[in-house]
Structure formats: C-alpha cells, structure tokens
Amino acid sequence: MNRPRLTLIVNNELPCSDDARGAGQKSWSNKFDPYALKVSAPVLWSSYFKSRFNSPREVALFCDVSFQTALNWWGAVTAPASHIALLVMLTDPGAPEFFGQSMEVAA
C-alpha cells in the first residue's frame, strides 16, 4: 500500500520580495500561553455552551455524550476533547468568532 507523499517544490530563480529579517515574530506559541489556555478552556467552553444551548441535557444530546459529561462542561469542571471542538467548529459558523472574542476579552 502506497502512502501519499508530500512534495516540496522550490523555485530559486525568483527572488523573494519580503525581507524576513525585518518581520516581527508571528508564531502562535508566542501569542498564546498554552498553560493559560488549558486552564481557561473549561470556562470558555462553559460560556459557549450556555450561550448556544438551554441546558446540559441539550449539550449531551448534541455532542452524544453522557449527561454527567455535559454537566461537567456546563459547570466549567472540564473542557471537551478535540473531536467535540471539531464538531462545534464544523456545525456552528459563529463558534470561531465567539472563541476569538472570548480570547480577546481574556487577554
């Protein structure tokens, strides 16, 4: 079985117009503190669920999790796993904006 391969094509004949030495640092790791994000995630998710759903039971049904898990998210005890984050991002067009605004307020 052949696995797909990533091919990098480099063209050294065209000069790069941007001077990278003058550019500021733009990596995400320097914009967000991973530990602070991990600590604040339960509160962020709780506020999202409370703004979109009427009860933990609705969250449980939508995310296909137990009522206890949804209750933990609702009460900011724990945060959802990555597959729930993907579900939310793919089904709610307003979710990225909600989290972006929440992060700006927290910063």
N, C-alpha and C positions, 0 to 999 in steps of 0.2 A: 504494500500500500504506500503510495507516494503522498507525502505531506506537502501542502502548499508552502512555497518559499517566498520570502521577502527579497526583492531585488532592489538594490540601491543604484540609481543611475546618477552619475556625477558628470557635469559638463564644466570643465576647467577653461573652456575657451571664452566664456562670457564672464566679465568681471562682476563681482558683487558690488552693488551700488551703495549698500549700507555699511558703515564702519562700525563693526561690533564693539570696538574698544570704547566708543563713546556712549554706548547704550547702557541704560540702568539695568540692575538685576530684576528679572521678571519671573523668577521661578515661583511656583505656588508654595513651595516649602518655606519661602521667606515671607509670604503674605499671611499664612495661617499657621498657628501653633497647633501641631497635631494633638498634643495632650489637651489643650484647652478645647479643641473641637470635640474630642472624645468625651470630655467632662460635660460639655454643654449640650451634647446631642440629645439626651433624654428630654431636656426642657424644650429644645427646638421641635422635636417630633411631637411632644405632647401638645404644644401650641398649634402645630399644623393639624393634628387630628381633631382637636377641639374646634378649629375654625372650619373644618370640612364636614365633620360628622356630628350627629346629635348625641351619640352615646358610644361607650366602649363596645356594646353589642354590634353596632353597625360596623365599627372598625374590624371586629373579629370576623364578621361575615364577608366584608370586602377583601380582607387580607388572607382569609382562610386560615386563621389561627384560633387557638383556644380563647375563651372569654378571659381567662386569667392573664394570658399574654397581652391581650388588648387592654386589659385593666392596668397592667404594668406600664404599658406605653402611655396610656391616658394619664396616669398619675406621675409620669416622669421618673419611674423607678428604673426602667431600662429603655434602650432605643432599639428599633428594628434592625434586622440583619440586611445585608446588601440586596438580597432578592426582593425584599419589600420596598427598599428605596427605589430599585429599578421599576417595580410595579407602579409606584406612585408617580415617578417621573414620566413614565410612558402613558399613563392614563389621565393625568391631570396637567393640562397645559399651563396652569398657573402655579404649579409647585416650584419650579426653579426660581420664579420671581419671589414667591413667598419666602423661600430659604435665603435668597440673596438679600432681600430687605431685612430679614431677621439677623443675618450676619453683619450687615451694616450698622444696625442698631446696637448690636453687642460690641462692635469694635470701638 
